[in-house]
Amino acid sequence: MKNTKIAASLLAVTMLLGLFAGCSKTSNISADRFVKACEKLDLKEYEDYLEKAPELSDAEDGYYMVADDKDTIEELTGDSLEAFLRLMDLNDDIDADDITSIAAAVKGKGLEELKDFTSFDDLKTDGAAAIQITLKNADFAEEIIDGVDDLLGIGGIRSKHLSNKEYYSSKKEGYIRLHVDLKSLAKVISEDDTAENEFRTMVGIDADDYFGSAKGDFAASIDVKGGNIFILLGCAVNSKATVYEDFLEAFGILNDPMKLPDNKAFYDDLADILPSLLKYIVKAGNAKVERTGNGQTVGISLPTKDLMRWVQDGENMRKDFKDKGYIVDLQYASNDVATQISQIENMINSGCKVLIVAPIDFPAVNQALEKAHQKGIPVIAYDRLFYDSEYVDYYVSFDDYQIGVMQAEYIINKLDLENAKGPFNIEFTTGDTSDLHAVYFYNGAMDVLRPYYNSGVIRFVSGQKDFSAAATEAWSTEKAQARAEDIITRFYSDGTNIDAWLCSNDSTALGVTNALAATYTGKYPVITGQDCNIANVKNIINGKQSMSVFRDTRILASQAVKMADQILTGQKVETNGTMTFNNGKLTIPSYLCLPVFADANNYKEILIKSGYYREDQLS
């Protein structure tokens, strides 16, 4: 059974490496044309896919499915559609509402042999799959084509290494088509020690034994033309590609990717990425998820989709909860308080068993929490604490005080305050006065720097060292810049150097760096930040910002899921900061995740290798 799953994974991986492919120029496969092709292939329409997933025996005979209404599309695609759109960097442009239909067709001979699969020598299979997606707006074609290069870059495949028969891109249409030969794939694995070791870990035998003397071909193609997207995947192992060729004919595809010759440059790229890809497959295959949800509903209320971090948080929690067997009601409130209150009340009335809320406005949203409390629904405050509320059960966030400590200690090390006499000139830019997080950031930093201030090693030339004096309304970049420009003009225009500028987060740090670029002529200061926003990481790389504290919200989302699962399964809820947060009514049991910082020396390790950003996003 293990090898069956691995074989299926390998087939999927080789196809996905050529996920965007098509025909020269592009073919325009509409939804109607797709269905007519399926009828020509004598495929049976599978109508019960929402109730029961198709089995291998269904694929032997061949079937197709069509979803042409919003609810069915969302149910059919689940999280995979949104994950794919994020991968393509299209999630800001396209969502399920923009899709009018999705259709899929599958047929394969010899697939039952996968049940007893031990090596490719044992297989004799021939199959094909087709997917058609229709978008409301043909103008999306340009965004999709732009996503092609992003997807190839993620996979490590460089489009410049593909011939014009393999890759074509314009503003309104495009394709990529790739062919993977089984023997060439086996050679790539066996000639790389790391890939070979990972492969052996995955399947238990060497690649040469696994692939044996089998002959096989895999092809993947997708056409993007206007509002139509058409994907065709095919494979043939120790067999003629008769099913695949039937699909080509029925759908009217004239150019066959499987007939493309081997592209050495493509296989060189494949050799570069395959070790890490195999390692990922091994890790994913070993991961075990305990399904404890039993169909219970979890409500998640987040402020907005306008900030990527909230989208990522929501999707990470949704995936983890679904993996555990929970139903997830995830809502974004468009930064509108009334909308968030309404959404939370609907979650309560719909029978959710626990609420995870990142409030937009604490006092206003608190009225909705009172209704949850009356119905016995536990509430987890997510990264934003409810003040003066007795209806919050748990709080999960990062250790805000430690973030300030980390920023101050970075300055101490960079200026060598332990040994230097000074005085060093330092300025503060803190956050919004109504945000308790900003107070904790400031207190953590000031508690560390105060001894150096008292001893005269550092000084605040502007005199604006108190939290309120250094505050920034709404964490605004523009307001931070205006204040910094005023400080520079009034206190540093005579050539006095600024040695460090402690900024509580990246939006304020961006304002300070803008001000320095506009009005400052002295020695460039150490500048701190928080959040590792793309613009700020670029500044770190270019020497315009020194560091940024990284709050990996993937960890935060995972901890929130863990706490909710513990609540709903009757376990003791893990906390580590019970005495840290008092909201004015209660001391809230809390779990505080630990941040790290990124600077020019470690940003690749912290942000790129961890998968948080792609390298091209920071270039």
N, C-alpha and C positions, 0 to 999 in steps of 0.2 A: 504493500500500500504506500509505503514511503517513496519508493521509486516511481510509482504511478503519479504521485503529486509532483515529484521533482521533474518528471518528464513533461508534465503539463506546464510546469513553471518555465522550463527551458523553451518549450514551444512558444509560450506567451512572450518570454523575454526576446527571443529572436524576432518575433513579429513586431513587438513594441519598439525595437530598435529602428524600425522603419515605419513608425506610426503614421507619418504624413507622406503619402505617396500617391501617384496617380498616373495619368496618361497624357501624352503629348498631342496637342495641348490638352487642356483639361476637359474631362467629360462632364456633362451636366445631367446628373441622375436625379430626377425629381421623385417625389414620394409616389406619384401614380406610376411612373416608369418602373420604380423599384417593385411595386406589387405585381405589375404585369410580368416582370422578369421572374419573380418567384412562382407565379402561376405557370409560366413557360417551363420552369424547372420541375414542375409538378410537386412543389413543396406544400406541405399541409400547414394551414394557419393554426398556430398554437395560441389559444385564447385564454387559457387558465394560468398564464405565467405569474400573475400576482398571487395566486393561491398555492401554486406548486411549481417549483423550478423544473425546467426540462431535464431529462436524464440522457445518458449516453445512447440509450436505445432510440430515443426520439431523434437524435442527431443522425443516427444510421439511416433513417428514412428521410430525414430532412424536414425542416420546419421554418416558418417565419412568424414574426410578431410585429404588430403595429400599435403604437401609442400615439393618439392624436388629440388628447385633451390634457390640460395642465395637471390635474390631480394624478392621472395615470402616468404621465411623464415623470413627475416627481417621485411617485412610488416605484416606478421601474428603475430609474437611474439612482435613487437614493443619494448617498454622499459621493458616489463616484463622479457624477457630473460636476459638482462644485469643486472637487479635488482636481479634476482634469482642467477646469477653467482656471484655477489658481496656478497650476503647473504651467499653463500657457500664458499666464499674466493677463487673462481675459475676464477675470471675475468682476472687475469694475465696469466692464462693457456689456457682458452677456450673463443672463441668468435663466432659470427655467421658464420665466414668463416670455422670453424672447424666442422660445422654441415652439414651433407649431406641430411638429411631428417627429417621432423617432421610429425607425423600422430596422429590424435585424433579421438575418437569414443565416442558417447553419446547415451544413450537411457534411458527413464524413464517413468514409468506409474504413472498416478495421479499427474503429475507436474502442470497441469492446476489448481489444487486446491490451489496452492501457491498464486494465484491471490486474493483469498478471505481468506487468512490464518489469523486466530486469535489465535489459540493454537494448540499444537501438537495433541490434541484429535480430531481435525477436519481433520487431514491428513490421507491419506491412499496412500502411495507412495512407489515405488520400483524402484531404478535406479542404473546405473553404468556408469562410464566413464573410458576410457583408453587412454593413451598417449604413443607414442613410439618415441624415439629420436635416430638417428644413427649418430655417430661421425666418422670422417675420420680416427682417430688414436685410436686403441684399448688401447694404453698405457695411455690414459686419465683415464682409470678405477681407477688407484691407487689414482689420485687426487680427483676423485669424491667420492671414498670411504672415503678418509680423510675428505672430506667436510661433510660427514654424521654426524660425531661426532660434528663438528662445528655447524651444523644446529640444532641438538638435544640440544646442550648447549645453543644456543640462545633461544630455546623454553622452556628451564628449565627442559627438560626431560633428565634424566641421563641414559646413555646406560647401566651402570652397574646394573640398576634396571630392565632391560629387560631380559627375558629368552632367551635361545638359539633358541627357536622357534620364537622369536620376533626380534632378532638382530643377524646378522652375518656379519663379515667384514674380508676380506683378501686383498692381494695386487691386485688381478685381478678380484675379484667379491665381491658382498655383498648384503645384504638386511636388511630392518627393516620392520616388519609388526605389526600393532597395531589395536586393536579393542576397540571401545568406545560404551558402552551400554547407551542408552538414560536415563534410570532411575538412573544409577550411576552418569552420568553427572549432572542430576538435583539435586542429593543429594549433590554433591560437591559444587554446587552453593548455595543451600539453607542453608547449614551448615556453610557458611562463611559470616559474616555480611557485609564485604566490597564487596564481590562478589555479594551478594544479592542486596545491594543498587545500585551498578552499573548496575546490570541486570534490576532492576526495572526502573532505569532512561532510560535504553535502550528500553524496550518494554512497560513500563507503568503498568505492573502487576507483582505480585510475581512469582518466578520460579515455585512454586508448582502449581499455577493456569495455568501457561503457558504450562508446560509439562503435567499437569494433570495425567491421568492414562495411557497415551500412552506408547506403547512398541516400541522400536526401536533399531537398531544397525547400526553402521557406521564402515567401514573398509577401510584401506588405505594400499597399498602395492607398492613397487617399487623394481625391480631387476636391478642391475648393473652388467653387464658381458661383459668384453672387451669393444668394442665400442658401445654396445647397452644398452639403458636405457628404462625400461618399467614400467609404472605407471598404477595401477588399483585402482580405488576408487569405493566404493559401499555403498548404504544405503537402509534401509528398515524400514518404520515406519507404524505400525499397518497393516503390510502386510508381506507375505512371500517374500523372496529375490529372486524371480524367474528370473528377468532380470540380476541381479548380478551373479546368479548361471549359467545362460546361457553364460555370458561373461567368467566366470571361465573355463567352458567346451570348449568354442570356442578357447580361447587362450591357452588352455592346462595347466592351473594352477592347480596343484594337491592339494596344501595346502591352505585352506581357512582361512584367518585372522579372518573372522567373527565367526568362530567356536572356536577361542581362548578363554579360560576362563578369567574372570576379573583378572587383575594384580593389587593388592593393592598398591604396590610400585609406579606403574605408576600413579594411581589416587592420591596418596599422592603428587607426583610431580605436577600433574595437579592442585591440590588444591592450591599449592604454587604460581603458575603463573597465575591462572585464574582471580583473581581480577584485576591485571594490564592489562591482555589481554582484559578483558571486558571494562576497562576504555579506552583503546586504540580504541576499536571498537566504543564506544560512541563518542569519540573525532573525529574519522574519519567520522562517520555518520553525525555529526553536521557541518562538514566543508563544506562550500559552495564556489565553484569556479565560478567566473563570466567569461564566455567565450566571450572574446572581440577580439580575433585575426582575425576572419573571413578569415582564410586560408592564411594570409599574411606570408611571409617567413622571419625568423630571422637568420642571419649568426653569428655563434660563432666560433672564431678562438683561440685555446689554444695551448700552447707550446709543450706539450708532454703527453703521456700516462704513462711515466716511473715513474712519481710521483703520488701517490694515490690522493693527494689533487686536482690535475687538473682533474683527472677522476671523482672524487666526485663532483667538481664544475660543470663540463660539464653535468653530468647526472642530477644533481639537477636542473640546468637551463632548460635542455631539458624537464624534466617532468613538471615543472611549466609552461613553454611556451605551451606545448601540452595540458595541462589541460585548458589553456585559449583559445585554438583553433588556435594556430599558427603552421605553418610548421617550423621545425627546421633543419637547415643545420649546424651540429656540426662537426668540423674538428680538428684533432690534428696533429701538424707539425713535430713530432719526433725531436724537437729541431733543425730543419734545416730551415735556414732563407729563402732559395729559395722555399722550400716547402710551408712555411707559406704565402709568397707573392703570389704564384700560387693559393693556396686555397682561399685567400681573393679575388683575381681577379675573380676567378670562381664564388664565391658567388655574387660579384657585377654584373657580366654578366648574372647570373641566375635570377636576379630580386629580391634579398633580399631587405627588406625595412629598416633594421637597422643592424648595425654591432657591435658586442661585441668582443673586441680584447685584448688579453694579449700578447704583442709583445715579440719576442725573441730578436730581435735587433732593437732598436728604429729608427735609421736613415734609415736603409734598408727597413723596413716595411712601413715607412712613404710614400714611393712612391706609394704603393697600396692605402693608405688612400687618396691621392690626387685624384685618379680616383673615389673613393667613393664620395668625396666632389663635383667633377664635375657633378656627377649624382644625387646630392642632397640626398645622403644616410647618415643619422646621424651616428656618431661613438661614442661608449662608450668605453673608456679605462678601462680595467678590471684589477684592482690590480697592474698594472704597467703603469705608466704615460709615454706618448710620449713626449720627450723633443724636443724643437725647432720645433714644428709642429703647423701649423695653421689649421689642418684638424681634430682636436679632438673636439667633442661637449660636452662630459661629462666624468667625471672620478668617479669611485666608488672603494673604498678601505677602509682600516682601518685607524684610526687616528694614523699615524706613530709617530708623536711627543709625543702623549699621551702614546704610548707604552714605549718610553724611560723614560718618567716621572714615569710610573708605576714601571719600573725596579729600578729606583733610589729610589723611595719612599719605596720600599720593603727593600732595603739595609738600608735606614735610620731607619726604624722601627726595623729591626732585630739587628742592632748594637746600637740602642737607641742613635743616634747621637744628638738628641735634648738635651740630659742630660749628655752624657758621654763627658769626656775631650779629649780622644784620646791621641796621634794621632793613627788613624786606617790606615792600609796599604791597598790600593785599586789598582786594575789593570783593564784596559779596553781591551776588544777584540771586535772591531767593524766589519762592513761588507765591501763589495767591494767598492772601491773609485768611481767607475763609476755608482753606484746605488744610486739614490737620496733618496730612502727609508732609506738607511743606514745613510745618513746625518741627516735625521729627527730623527731617533732613537737616534743617538748620541746627537744631540742638545737638545732633550727633557730630556735626562738623565743628561747632563752636566749643563744645566740651573738650575736643581734642586740641584745638588751636588756642584756647584761652591761656594756658600756661606760657605759651610763646608770646602772646600779647602782653600779659602781665609783666614778663621779664624784659620787654622791649625788643625782642628779636623780630617781631612783626608789628606793623602798624597799619591802620586804616586811614589813608591820607584824606579821603573824603569825609571821614567821621561817620559814615553810614554803615556801622557795624551791627546795629540791632536788626532783628528780623523784620519789623514793620518798615524801617527805613530802607531796607534793601529789597522789599517785596515787589512782586510783579503781578499786576492784576491779570487774572485769567491765564497766567503763564504765557503771556503774549510776547512773541518774538519782536514785534514792532515796539511795544512798550519797553521791553528790555533794551532794545537798541537805542531808543530815545534817551533813556536814563543813562546808559553807558556813554553816549556821546556828550551828554551834559557833564558827567563826571570828568571825562577826558579833557573837555574844553576848560573846565573850571580849575582842575587840579594838576593836570599833566601836560598842558600845552607848552610849559617852559622847558620841556625835555626830561622831566622827572620820569623815571622808569616805573612801570607796573610789573611787579615780579610774579604775581599770581592773581587770577580772577576765579573765585570759586562760584560756579554756576550750579544751581541745584538740579537742573535738567537740560535736555538738549535744545528745547525751543528757546529757553533764555540764553543758552550758550551761543546759539546761532545769532541772536540779537547782539550779543557782546562782540562776537567775531566780526559781524558786519560793521559795528561801530569802530572797532580797531582798524579795519581796512579803510574806513572813511576819514578818520580824524587823528589817528595815533601814529607817531613817528619814532617812538622809543624802542627799546629792546622788547622782543615779543614775550608775553607772559605765559606761564603755565595756566591752562584753562581746563576746568573740569566740566562734566556734563552727566547726563543719565538718560538711558533709553536706547542708545545706539541706533538712532534714526539714520537713514541712508545718507542724508545730506551731511550729518555730523561725522559719520564714519569717513566719508570722503574728505572732510576737513582734517580728520586725524591722520589720514594717509598723506595729505598734502601739508601737514605741519601747522595747520591753523587752529587745531584743538588738540589737547594733550591726551585726554582720556574720556571715556564715557562708561558709567556703571551700566552693566547689562542685566536687566531683569528678564530672564528667559521665561516668557509667558507660557511656553509649552509646559514647563515645570509647574507653574501656577495652576494651569488648567487641569493638569493631571492630579494635583493635590486636591483640588475642589471636587473632582470626580471621586477620588478615594474617600473623602470625608462624607460625601452624600451617600455613597455605597455603604459605608460603615453605619450611617444613621439608619438606612432602610433595611439593613440586614441584622440590626440589633447588636452590632459590635461596639466596643468602646471607640469613640472618635479620637483619632490621634491629634494632639495639640502640642505646641511647644512654646507658646507665648501667652499663657493665660493672664499673667499679671501685667502685661505690657499695654493693653488697650482698654481704657475705660471711656465709654462714650457719653458719660454724664448721667446715665441711668444705671448701667450695668458694667461690670468687668467682663468683657466678652472672651470666651475661650477661643484662642487663636492659633493658627499655624502660620509661621513666618518663614518663607523660603529665603535662602541665602543668595544674594547677588554676587556677581564677579565684575571685574572691570576689563575693558578692552582698550588697548592703546596701539601704537604703531608696531610694537614688538609682537603682539599676540593676537591681533584682530582676525587673522586668517584661521587660527586654531579655534578661537571662540565663536566666530560668526559664520565662517565659510565651511570649515570641515564639519561643524555641527549640523550643517544643513539649513541654518537660519536664513542666510543669504547666499545667492550665487555670486561668484567672483565678478561676472560681467555687470551685476547691479551696482557694484562699488567702483567700477572703472570710469 
